[in-house]
Amino acid sequence: MVNYLKKNVFKFFIVFSCSLSLCIVGLTWLCLSLLFILLLHLLFKSIRAVNANRYLTWLLLSIPIISLPVLTRIFIFEIYNVPSESMEDLVFPGDYIVVSKLNYGPRFPQSAFEIPWINLLFYLDKGASSESNSSCWSYKRLSGFSKVKQGDIVVFNDITNGHETLIKRCVAVPGDCLQITNGAVNVNKEFVKTEPTVKQSYRLILSAVTPFKKFADSLALGYSLKHFRGDLYSADVSLSANDKTRLRNLKGIELITYKGINGLSFYGYSMKRWSLDNIGPVRLPQKGTKIPLDQRNYILYQRIIRSEQPDLLDSGGIYYLNRKKITQYVFKKNYYFMMGDNRNHSYDSRFWGFVSEDYIIGRAVLNVFSFGSSKSHFFL
């Protein structure tokens, strides 16, 4: 082994440099994993050098062959299929995206059903497959080299069932004060810059239909056209900010108004008549943050409180925990607000509320195959 080390000084220098770099960016666990793999490699070399039993050699060789793909999907990256149109025109239904687990830190599986390929053995058992959504192990996450930031494209489990995978844009992080006014997002009293791919629904009043049809067809925009009154027509269409600006200069456009989403309240919260287009201001729950536990806050955060503290009792606006009256509540986890870029065709935090940190899988970094664009692209 000593001779082997002497012959591979440069290789070990590269490994040492990579390990040091990983430690610097906070991925100590990955550094230790690489060193462990290196030790296994040296052990395998030593066994081959002494002409060990071939069955033992094949056994040792099979360990990394079987475990490497599984560990890569759990701890490094995974490929997911985009399930819906909620993030058009950034990604399209059916696109395949690479999701990095390193950015926010990989999440340990919470049951055997979350271990790639190994879970196939459990799905063969009909009795066991009925428990696929239950968690057997507590939530744990290794360190990553960044935190979830506003504007990140995040992949996470659907909080309503914990099973399906969703992709959305993060618009607010723990501790932020969020407000949405007529569809425009305001965070900490500053309007959030609208990304080029964000689309809102508008109603147009047209005095000439042909120029609009040519414009919409050139951009493959879907629209519904109806007679308004007299010689005027109305058209409902989803537009990005750039499309809206170009449309203002088009012949025959008399009026452009924000259409919005009518008839629905912010995930069932109706105390202040909040809607999907008008929310807040509301403070995003942050781990360790204390709030007064009154009726308003309980209704607003009740899904979170019931999840974190199922023993808490509501007795007509008076709250008890372990038979003791409490007037304050401290959040145990961090929560995020996610929205789709295709705002009026997205099932997101406006419908089901805040996303807990333990539901986050990773950050989308690359679109490897797209049905809606001509080439693959990175998410910056």
Residue, then its C-alpha position, 0 to 999 in steps of 0.5 A: m500500500v505504501n508503494y501505491l501511495k507513493k505512485n499516486v501522490f498527485k491523485f491524493f493531492i487532488v482528493f485533499s484539495c477537493s475535500l478541503s474545498l468542500c469543508i470550506v463551503g460547509l459540506t463537511w459530511l460530503c468531504l468525509s464521505l469522499l474520504f471513506i470512499l477513498l479508504l474503500h478503494l485502497l482496501f479493495k486494491s490491497i485485497r486484490a494485491v494479496n490475491a484474495n478470494r474472488y468471491l470476497t473481491w466481487l462482494l466488495l466490488s458490488i457494494p459501491i456498484i449498488s450503493l452509489p446510484v442510491l446514495t447519489r439520488i439521496f444526497i447529490f442530485e435527482i431528476y424529476n418530471v415537471p407535473s403541471e403548467s404552473m411554471e410556464d414559460l420557465v419549464f413545461p409539463g413533461d420537462y425533465i429537470v435536475v434537482s440539486k440536493l447539495n444547495y440546501g443540504p440533502r434530506f434523510p429519508q423518513s421511511a423506507f419508501e423514500i429510498p430510491w430503488i430499495n422502495l420497489l421491494f416494499y411496493l410489492d407488498k400490498g399491505a406495506s404500500s398502503e403505509s407509503n405516506s407515513s413517516c417512520w423516522s424523524y426529519k433530519r437534513l445535512s448542511g448545504f452550501s446555501k439557504v433557500k432564497q427569494g427567487d429560487i426555483v424549489v422542488f418540494n413535496d406537496i404539503t397536502n398529501g406529502h407524496e406528489t412533487l411540485i416545482k415553484r418559485c420561492v417568493a418569501v422566506p422565514g421572517d419575511c412580511l408578505q403582501i400581495t396586492n392585485g397580484a403584485v408581490n410585496v416583501n418587507k415593504e418592497f415590491v418584488k421584481t417580476e421575473p421575465t417568465v412570470k405571467q398574469s391574466y389580463r382582459l383586453i378590449l379590442s377594436a381590431v381583432t386581426p392584429f391581436k390574433k397575429f400577435a398572440d399566434s406568433l407567441a403561441l399565446g392561448y386566449s378566449l375571444k368574445h364579443f363585448r359590445g358594438d364593434l368591440y371585443s374582449a380577450d382573456v390572455s396570460l401575459s408576461a410583463n414584456d408581452k404586456t408592454r409590447l401589446r400596449n403599442l399594438k393597433g386595436i388595443e383599447l384597454i388592458t386590465y388585470k383579470g385576477i382570480n375571483g371567488l377564492s380566499f387565501y387557503g380558506y382564511s376569510m377573516k379579513r376577506w383576503s383573496l388569492d390576489n390580495i393577501g396580507p400583510v402576513r409574517l412568514p413563520q420562523k423557527g423560534t419566533k413567538i406570536p400572540l396566540d389569539q383567534r386571528n393568529y390561530i385561524l391564520y396559522q392553525r395548520i402549522i400549529r396543529s402539525e407542530q403541536p397536535d395536543l394544543l386545544d382550542s376552547g372557544g378562542i382560549y388555548y390550552l396545552n397540557r391542561k395549561k392555558i397559553t397566550q403565546y406560541v413559538f414556531k418550531k420550524n421555518y416556512y416558505f411561500m411558494m408561487g408558480d410563474n404562471r400565476n393564474h394557473s398555479y396551485d401554490s401557497r395561495f391555496w394551501g399556505f406555507v411550506s415547511e422546511d422538511y418538505i423541501i427536496g432541493r433546488a432545480v438547477l438544470n432543465v435537461f429535456s424540454f418540450g417547450s423550448s429548443k434547448s436545455h438551460f440552467f436556472l440561475 
